[in-house]
């Protein structure tokens, strides 16, 4: 299975968000968040969205990048085999820390 994330910065931000979602046990909320355009992650005022953000290690998101990251997480929560493929791809890579 091909890896959906081959960019290191994207991997760091999505992994951080996935870890936070799991830590906060809000997988169902993100997975079942509407995809019909009736609401969106960027303008959603639900406290869960703010709680996830306040627990991220990578806290340099714009509203847009955070929304995109949450959509990526939603995809991976829906297709866990794809997330495992990402983890497997990065398992043996030498990563550069985004923080000094």
C-alpha positions in Angstrom: 0.0 0.0 0.0 1.4 3.4 -1.0 2.0 6.0 1.7 -0.4 9.0 1.5 2.0 11.3 3.4 5.6 11.5 2.2 6.3 15.1 3.4 8.0 15.2 6.8 6.3 18.3 8.1 2.9 17.0 7.1 3.7 13.7 8.8 4.6 15.5 12.1 1.5 17.6 12.1 -0.9 14.8 11.3 0.7 12.4 13.7 0.6 15.0 16.5 -3.1 15.6 15.8 -3.8 11.9 15.6 -2.0 11.3 18.9 -4.0 14.2 20.5 -7.3 12.9 19.2 -6.6 9.5 20.6 -5.3 10.9 23.9 -8.5 12.9 24.3 -10.6 10.0 23.2 -12.5 12.0 20.6 -12.0 9.7 17.6 -15.7 9.3 17.0 -16.3 13.0 17.0 -13.7 13.6 14.3 -14.5 10.5 12.3 -18.2 11.4 12.2 -17.8 15.1 11.7 -20.0 16.1 8.7 -18.5 16.1 5.3 -21.5 17.5 3.5 -20.4 21.1 3.8 -23.0 22.0 6.5 -20.2 22.7 8.9 -16.4 22.8 8.7 -13.5 22.4 11.0 -12.2 25.9 10.4 -15.3 27.7 11.7 -16.6 25.1 14.1 -17.0 26.5 17.6 -17.4 23.1 19.3 -15.2 23.0 22.5 -13.7 19.6 21.3 -12.0 21.4 18.3 -10.4 23.9 20.7 -9.4 21.2 23.2 -7.6 19.3 20.5 -5.8 22.4 19.4 -4.8 23.4 22.9 -3.2 19.9 23.4 -1.1 19.8 20.2 2.7 19.9 20.4 2.8 21.5 16.9 0.9 24.7 17.8 1.8 26.8 14.8 -1.3 26.1 12.7 -3.3 28.7 10.9 -7.1 28.1 10.9 -6.8 26.7 7.4 -3.9 24.3 8.1 -5.6 23.1 11.3 -8.8 22.4 9.4 -6.8 20.5 6.7 -5.0 18.5 9.3 -8.3 17.6 11.0 -9.6 16.4 7.6 -6.5 14.3 7.1 -7.1 12.8 10.6 -10.8 12.2 9.7 -9.6 10.3 6.6 -7.2 8.2 8.6 -9.7 7.4 11.3 -12.1 6.2 8.6 -9.4 4.2 6.9 -7.0 2.9 9.6 -5.1 0.7 7.2 -4.0 3.9 5.4 -2.8 5.4 8.7 -0.9 2.2 9.4 0.8 2.5 6.0 1.9 6.0 6.9 3.3 4.8 10.2 5.1 1.9 8.5 6.5 4.3 5.8 8.0 6.6 8.5 9.0 3.9 11.0 12.6 3.6 9.6 13.1 7.1 8.4 15.5 9.5 10.1 13.4 12.5 11.0 14.5 16.1 11.6 12.8 17.7 14.5 10.6 20.7 13.6 11.5 22.3 16.9 14.9 23.4 18.0 
